[in-house]
Amino acid sequence: MADATLRQIPFTDAEGVEKTLDDIGADVLLVVNVASKCGLTPQYTQLEELQRRFGGRGFSVVGFPCNQFFGQEPGSIEKILEFCSTSYGITFPINDKVKVNGRSAHDLYKTLKETPDAAGKAGRVEWNFEKFLVGPDGSVQRFRPRQTPDSPEIVAAIENALVAAQR
Protein backbone atom coordinates (compact mmCIF):
# COMPACT_ATOMS: atom_id res chain seq x y z
CA MET A 1 0.00 0.00 0.00
CA ALA A 2 1.40 3.39 -0.99
CA ASP A 3 2.17 5.87 1.77
CA ALA A 4 -0.26 8.42 0.31
CA THR A 5 -3.18 6.09 1.05
CA LEU A 6 -2.21 5.47 4.70
CA ARG A 7 -4.35 8.40 5.78
CA GLN A 8 -7.40 6.89 3.99
CA ILE A 9 -7.36 3.44 5.64
CA PRO A 10 -10.68 3.05 7.47
CA PHE A 11 -10.90 2.21 11.17
CA THR A 12 -13.70 2.32 13.73
CA ASP A 13 -13.82 5.11 16.29
CA ALA A 14 -15.04 4.73 19.87
CA GLU A 15 -18.66 5.40 18.82
CA GLY A 16 -18.59 2.68 16.16
CA VAL A 17 -18.29 5.12 13.24
CA GLU A 18 -15.92 4.34 10.37
CA LYS A 19 -13.23 7.01 10.03
CA THR A 20 -9.81 7.58 8.51
CA LEU A 21 -6.76 9.45 9.78
CA ASP A 22 -7.70 12.30 7.43
CA ASP A 23 -11.01 12.58 9.31
CA ILE A 24 -9.12 13.52 12.51
CA GLY A 25 -8.59 16.96 10.97
CA ALA A 26 -4.91 17.36 11.83
CA ASP A 27 -1.95 17.55 9.46
CA VAL A 28 0.42 15.70 11.80
CA LEU A 29 -0.66 12.66 13.82
CA LEU A 30 1.01 10.56 16.49
CA VAL A 31 -0.64 7.13 16.26
CA VAL A 32 -0.16 5.10 19.43
CA ASN A 33 -1.37 1.65 20.51
CA VAL A 34 -2.44 2.22 24.10
CA ALA A 35 -3.32 0.10 27.13
CA SER A 36 -4.74 0.87 30.58
CA LYS A 37 -2.95 -1.81 32.62
CA CYS A 38 0.62 -1.55 31.33
CA GLY A 39 3.79 -0.38 33.01
CA LEU A 40 3.99 2.24 30.26
CA THR A 41 0.43 3.53 30.84
CA PRO A 42 1.78 6.70 32.56
CA GLN A 43 2.86 7.78 29.05
CA TYR A 44 -0.75 8.93 28.69
CA THR A 45 0.31 12.00 30.71
CA GLN A 46 3.00 12.92 28.20
CA LEU A 47 0.76 12.13 25.23
CA GLU A 48 -1.88 14.51 26.60
CA GLU A 49 0.82 17.15 27.18
CA LEU A 50 1.80 16.85 23.50
CA GLN A 51 -1.86 17.15 22.52
CA ARG A 52 -2.26 20.34 24.55
CA ARG A 53 1.07 21.80 23.39
CA PHE A 54 0.68 21.16 19.66
CA GLY A 55 -3.06 20.56 19.16
CA GLY A 56 -3.72 24.14 18.06
CA ARG A 57 -1.06 23.86 15.36
CA GLY A 58 -2.55 21.00 13.35
CA PHE A 59 -1.38 18.06 15.48
CA SER A 60 -3.24 15.24 17.21
CA VAL A 61 -2.41 12.13 19.14
CA VAL A 62 -4.57 9.21 17.99
CA GLY A 63 -4.98 6.31 20.41
CA PHE A 64 -5.79 2.73 19.43
CA PRO A 65 -6.39 0.45 22.42
CA CYS A 66 -4.83 -2.99 21.98
CA ASN A 67 -5.19 -6.08 24.15
CA GLN A 68 -2.50 -8.18 22.43
CA PHE A 69 0.23 -7.72 25.02
CA PHE A 70 -0.52 -9.86 28.11
CA GLY A 71 -4.16 -8.72 28.13
CA GLN A 72 -3.26 -5.23 29.34
CA GLU A 73 -6.35 -3.63 27.75
CA PRO A 74 -9.15 -6.04 28.73
CA GLY A 75 -12.05 -3.60 29.17
CA SER A 76 -14.81 -2.48 26.85
CA ILE A 77 -14.35 0.71 24.86
CA GLU A 78 -16.65 2.45 27.37
CA LYS A 79 -14.39 1.40 30.26
CA ILE A 80 -11.29 2.48 28.32
CA LEU A 81 -12.77 5.92 27.59
CA GLU A 82 -13.79 6.34 31.24
CA PHE A 83 -10.28 5.36 32.40
CA CYS A 84 -8.62 7.77 29.95
CA SER A 85 -10.90 10.62 30.97
CA THR A 86 -10.86 10.17 34.74
CA SER A 87 -7.25 9.03 35.18
CA TYR A 88 -5.46 11.19 32.60
CA GLY A 89 -7.90 13.83 31.30
CA ILE A 90 -7.36 12.63 27.74
CA THR A 91 -8.72 14.99 25.08
CA PHE A 92 -7.29 13.28 21.99
CA PRO A 93 -9.30 10.65 20.09
CA ILE A 94 -9.32 7.11 21.44
CA ASN A 95 -10.67 4.65 18.89
CA ASP A 96 -12.06 1.14 19.03
CA LYS A 97 -9.69 -1.69 19.95
CA VAL A 98 -7.44 -3.07 17.23
CA LYS A 99 -4.91 -5.81 16.80
CA VAL A 100 -1.48 -4.54 15.81
CA ASN A 101 0.34 -7.82 15.14
CA GLY A 102 -0.43 -11.15 13.51
CA ARG A 103 -2.63 -12.11 10.59
CA SER A 104 -5.61 -10.27 12.04
CA ALA A 105 -3.68 -7.01 12.53
CA HIS A 106 -5.63 -3.95 11.46
CA ASP A 107 -4.79 -2.70 7.95
CA LEU A 108 -3.61 0.62 9.41
CA TYR A 109 -1.04 -1.19 11.53
CA LYS A 110 -0.06 -3.54 8.71
CA THR A 111 0.95 -0.42 6.78
CA LEU A 112 2.51 1.45 9.71
CA LYS A 113 4.71 -1.55 10.60
CA GLU A 114 6.44 -1.34 7.21
CA THR A 115 8.24 1.74 8.56
CA PRO A 116 11.60 1.06 10.23
CA ASP A 117 12.57 2.69 13.52
CA ALA A 118 15.74 4.78 14.01
CA ALA A 119 17.80 1.56 14.18
CA GLY A 120 16.41 0.43 10.81
CA LYS A 121 14.13 -2.27 12.21
CA ALA A 122 10.62 -2.61 10.77
CA GLY A 123 8.03 -5.30 11.49
CA ARG A 124 6.13 -6.25 14.63
CA VAL A 125 4.97 -3.73 17.17
CA GLU A 126 7.11 -4.52 20.22
CA TRP A 127 4.68 -3.53 22.99
CA ASN A 128 2.02 -1.06 24.05
CA PHE A 129 2.75 2.61 23.40
CA GLU A 130 4.68 2.18 20.16
CA LYS A 131 4.42 5.51 18.35
CA PHE A 132 4.09 6.35 14.66
CA LEU A 133 4.33 10.00 13.57
CA VAL A 134 2.31 10.45 10.38
CA GLY A 135 2.84 13.54 8.24
CA PRO A 136 0.28 15.18 5.95
CA ASP A 137 1.80 13.37 2.96
CA GLY A 138 1.55 9.98 4.69
CA SER A 139 5.24 9.87 5.61
CA VAL A 140 5.89 7.93 8.83
CA GLN A 141 8.51 7.99 11.59
CA ARG A 142 8.53 5.18 14.13
CA PHE A 143 9.38 5.37 17.83
CA ARG A 144 9.53 2.32 20.08
CA PRO A 145 7.48 1.95 23.29
CA ARG A 146 10.14 2.85 25.84
CA GLN A 147 10.90 6.14 24.08
CA THR A 148 8.79 8.60 26.03
CA PRO A 149 6.42 10.88 24.12
CA ASP A 150 8.19 13.96 25.49
CA SER A 151 11.66 12.78 24.42
CA PRO A 152 13.65 15.40 22.48
CA GLU A 153 13.58 13.18 19.37
CA ILE A 154 9.79 12.90 19.28
CA VAL A 155 9.20 16.57 20.11
CA ALA A 156 11.65 17.64 17.38
CA ALA A 157 10.03 15.27 14.88
CA ILE A 158 6.60 16.74 15.66
CA GLU A 159 7.89 20.31 15.35
CA ASN A 160 9.64 19.51 12.05
CA ALA A 161 6.52 17.81 10.66
CA LEU A 162 4.38 20.80 11.64
CA VAL A 163 6.79 23.20 9.92
CA ALA A 164 6.80 21.00 6.80
CA ALA A 165 2.97 20.89 6.85
CA GLN A 166 2.87 24.71 6.70
CA ARG A 167 4.93 24.83 3.49
C-alpha positions as a Markdown table, in Angstrom:
| # | Residue | x | y | z |
|---|---|---|---|---|
| 1 | Met | 0.0 | 0.0 | 0.0 |
| 2 | Ala | 1.4 | 3.4 | -1.0 |
| 3 | Asp | 2.2 | 5.9 | 1.8 |
| 4 | Ala | -0.3 | 8.4 | 0.3 |
| 5 | Thr | -3.2 | 6.1 | 1.1 |
| 6 | Leu | -2.2 | 5.5 | 4.7 |
| 7 | Arg | -4.4 | 8.4 | 5.8 |
| 8 | Gln | -7.4 | 6.9 | 4.0 |
| 9 | Ile | -7.4 | 3.4 | 5.6 |
| 10 | Pro | -10.7 | 3.0 | 7.5 |
| 11 | Phe | -10.9 | 2.2 | 11.2 |
| 12 | Thr | -13.7 | 2.3 | 13.7 |
| 13 | Asp | -13.8 | 5.1 | 16.3 |
| 14 | Ala | -15.0 | 4.7 | 19.9 |
| 15 | Glu | -18.7 | 5.4 | 18.8 |
| 16 | Gly | -18.6 | 2.7 | 16.2 |
| 17 | Val | -18.3 | 5.1 | 13.2 |
| 18 | Glu | -15.9 | 4.3 | 10.4 |
| 19 | Lys | -13.2 | 7.0 | 10.0 |
| 20 | Thr | -9.8 | 7.6 | 8.5 |
| 21 | Leu | -6.8 | 9.4 | 9.8 |
| 22 | Asp | -7.7 | 12.3 | 7.4 |
| 23 | Asp | -11.0 | 12.6 | 9.3 |
| 24 | Ile | -9.1 | 13.5 | 12.5 |
| 25 | Gly | -8.6 | 17.0 | 11.0 |
| 26 | Ala | -4.9 | 17.4 | 11.8 |
| 27 | Asp | -1.9 | 17.5 | 9.5 |
| 28 | Val | 0.4 | 15.7 | 11.8 |
| 29 | Leu | -0.7 | 12.7 | 13.8 |
| 30 | Leu | 1.0 | 10.6 | 16.5 |
| 31 | Val | -0.6 | 7.1 | 16.3 |
| 32 | Val | -0.2 | 5.1 | 19.4 |
| 33 | Asn | -1.4 | 1.6 | 20.5 |
| 34 | Val | -2.4 | 2.2 | 24.1 |
| 35 | Ala | -3.3 | 0.1 | 27.1 |
| 36 | Ser | -4.7 | 0.9 | 30.6 |
| 37 | Lys | -2.9 | -1.8 | 32.6 |
| 38 | Cys | 0.6 | -1.5 | 31.3 |
| 39 | Gly | 3.8 | -0.4 | 33.0 |
| 40 | Leu | 4.0 | 2.2 | 30.3 |
| 41 | Thr | 0.4 | 3.5 | 30.8 |
| 42 | Pro | 1.8 | 6.7 | 32.6 |
| 43 | Gln | 2.9 | 7.8 | 29.0 |
| 44 | Tyr | -0.8 | 8.9 | 28.7 |
| 45 | Thr | 0.3 | 12.0 | 30.7 |
| 46 | Gln | 3.0 | 12.9 | 28.2 |
| 47 | Leu | 0.8 | 12.1 | 25.2 |
| 48 | Glu | -1.9 | 14.5 | 26.6 |
| 49 | Glu | 0.8 | 17.2 | 27.2 |
| 50 | Leu | 1.8 | 16.8 | 23.5 |
| 51 | Gln | -1.9 | 17.2 | 22.5 |
| 52 | Arg | -2.3 | 20.3 | 24.6 |
| 53 | Arg | 1.1 | 21.8 | 23.4 |
| 54 | Phe | 0.7 | 21.2 | 19.7 |
| 55 | Gly | -3.1 | 20.6 | 19.2 |
| 56 | Gly | -3.7 | 24.1 | 18.1 |
| 57 | Arg | -1.1 | 23.9 | 15.4 |
| 58 | Gly | -2.5 | 21.0 | 13.3 |
| 59 | Phe | -1.4 | 18.1 | 15.5 |
| 60 | Ser | -3.2 | 15.2 | 17.2 |
| 61 | Val | -2.4 | 12.1 | 19.1 |
| 62 | Val | -4.6 | 9.2 | 18.0 |
| 63 | Gly | -5.0 | 6.3 | 20.4 |
| 64 | Phe | -5.8 | 2.7 | 19.4 |
| 65 | Pro | -6.4 | 0.5 | 22.4 |
| 66 | Cys | -4.8 | -3.0 | 22.0 |
| 67 | Asn | -5.2 | -6.1 | 24.1 |
| 68 | Gln | -2.5 | -8.2 | 22.4 |
| 69 | Phe | 0.2 | -7.7 | 25.0 |
| 70 | Phe | -0.5 | -9.9 | 28.1 |
| 71 | Gly | -4.2 | -8.7 | 28.1 |
| 72 | Gln | -3.3 | -5.2 | 29.3 |
| 73 | Glu | -6.3 | -3.6 | 27.8 |
| 74 | Pro | -9.2 | -6.0 | 28.7 |
| 75 | Gly | -12.1 | -3.6 | 29.2 |
| 76 | Ser | -14.8 | -2.5 | 26.9 |
| 77 | Ile | -14.3 | 0.7 | 24.9 |
| 78 | Glu | -16.6 | 2.4 | 27.4 |
| 79 | Lys | -14.4 | 1.4 | 30.3 |
| 80 | Ile | -11.3 | 2.5 | 28.3 |
| 81 | Leu | -12.8 | 5.9 | 27.6 |
| 82 | Glu | -13.8 | 6.3 | 31.2 |
| 83 | Phe | -10.3 | 5.4 | 32.4 |
| 84 | Cys | -8.6 | 7.8 | 30.0 |
| 85 | Ser | -10.9 | 10.6 | 31.0 |
| 86 | Thr | -10.9 | 10.2 | 34.7 |
| 87 | Ser | -7.3 | 9.0 | 35.2 |
| 88 | Tyr | -5.5 | 11.2 | 32.6 |
| 89 | Gly | -7.9 | 13.8 | 31.3 |
| 90 | Ile | -7.4 | 12.6 | 27.7 |
| 91 | Thr | -8.7 | 15.0 | 25.1 |
| 92 | Phe | -7.3 | 13.3 | 22.0 |
| 93 | Pro | -9.3 | 10.6 | 20.1 |
| 94 | Ile | -9.3 | 7.1 | 21.4 |
| 95 | Asn | -10.7 | 4.7 | 18.9 |
| 96 | Asp | -12.1 | 1.1 | 19.0 |
| 97 | Lys | -9.7 | -1.7 | 20.0 |
| 98 | Val | -7.4 | -3.1 | 17.2 |
| 99 | Lys | -4.9 | -5.8 | 16.8 |
| 100 | Val | -1.5 | -4.5 | 15.8 |
| 101 | Asn | 0.3 | -7.8 | 15.1 |
| 102 | Gly | -0.4 | -11.1 | 13.5 |
| 103 | Arg | -2.6 | -12.1 | 10.6 |
| 104 | Ser | -5.6 | -10.3 | 12.0 |
| 105 | Ala | -3.7 | -7.0 | 12.5 |
| 106 | His | -5.6 | -4.0 | 11.5 |
| 107 | Asp | -4.8 | -2.7 | 8.0 |
| 108 | Leu | -3.6 | 0.6 | 9.4 |
| 109 | Tyr | -1.0 | -1.2 | 11.5 |
| 110 | Lys | -0.1 | -3.5 | 8.7 |
| 111 | Thr | 0.9 | -0.4 | 6.8 |
| 112 | Leu | 2.5 | 1.4 | 9.7 |
| 113 | Lys | 4.7 | -1.5 | 10.6 |
| 114 | Glu | 6.4 | -1.3 | 7.2 |
| 115 | Thr | 8.2 | 1.7 | 8.6 |
| 116 | Pro | 11.6 | 1.1 | 10.2 |
| 117 | Asp | 12.6 | 2.7 | 13.5 |
| 118 | Ala | 15.7 | 4.8 | 14.0 |
| 119 | Ala | 17.8 | 1.6 | 14.2 |
| 120 | Gly | 16.4 | 0.4 | 10.8 |
| 121 | Lys | 14.1 | -2.3 | 12.2 |
| 122 | Ala | 10.6 | -2.6 | 10.8 |
| 123 | Gly | 8.0 | -5.3 | 11.5 |
| 124 | Arg | 6.1 | -6.2 | 14.6 |
| 125 | Val | 5.0 | -3.7 | 17.2 |
| 126 | Glu | 7.1 | -4.5 | 20.2 |
| 127 | Trp | 4.7 | -3.5 | 23.0 |
| 128 | Asn | 2.0 | -1.1 | 24.1 |
| 129 | Phe | 2.8 | 2.6 | 23.4 |
| 130 | Glu | 4.7 | 2.2 | 20.2 |
| 131 | Lys | 4.4 | 5.5 | 18.3 |
| 132 | Phe | 4.1 | 6.4 | 14.7 |
| 133 | Leu | 4.3 | 10.0 | 13.6 |
| 134 | Val | 2.3 | 10.5 | 10.4 |
| 135 | Gly | 2.8 | 13.5 | 8.2 |
| 136 | Pro | 0.3 | 15.2 | 6.0 |
| 137 | Asp | 1.8 | 13.4 | 3.0 |
| 138 | Gly | 1.5 | 10.0 | 4.7 |
| 139 | Ser | 5.2 | 9.9 | 5.6 |
| 140 | Val | 5.9 | 7.9 | 8.8 |
| 141 | Gln | 8.5 | 8.0 | 11.6 |
| 142 | Arg | 8.5 | 5.2 | 14.1 |
| 143 | Phe | 9.4 | 5.4 | 17.8 |
| 144 | Arg | 9.5 | 2.3 | 20.1 |
| 145 | Pro | 7.5 | 2.0 | 23.3 |
| 146 | Arg | 10.1 | 2.9 | 25.8 |
| 147 | Gln | 10.9 | 6.1 | 24.1 |
| 148 | Thr | 8.8 | 8.6 | 26.0 |
| 149 | Pro | 6.4 | 10.9 | 24.1 |
| 150 | Asp | 8.2 | 14.0 | 25.5 |
| 151 | Ser | 11.7 | 12.8 | 24.4 |
| 152 | Pro | 13.6 | 15.4 | 22.5 |
| 153 | Glu | 13.6 | 13.2 | 19.4 |
| 154 | Ile | 9.8 | 12.9 | 19.3 |
| 155 | Val | 9.2 | 16.6 | 20.1 |
| 156 | Ala | 11.7 | 17.6 | 17.4 |
| 157 | Ala | 10.0 | 15.3 | 14.9 |
| 158 | Ile | 6.6 | 16.7 | 15.7 |
| 159 | Glu | 7.9 | 20.3 | 15.4 |
| 160 | Asn | 9.6 | 19.5 | 12.0 |
| 161 | Ala | 6.5 | 17.8 | 10.7 |
| 162 | Leu | 4.4 | 20.8 | 11.6 |
| 163 | Val | 6.8 | 23.2 | 9.9 |
| 164 | Ala | 6.8 | 21.0 | 6.8 |
| 165 | Ala | 3.0 | 20.9 | 6.9 |
| 166 | Gln | 2.9 | 24.7 | 6.7 |
| 167 | Arg | 4.9 | 24.8 | 3.5 |
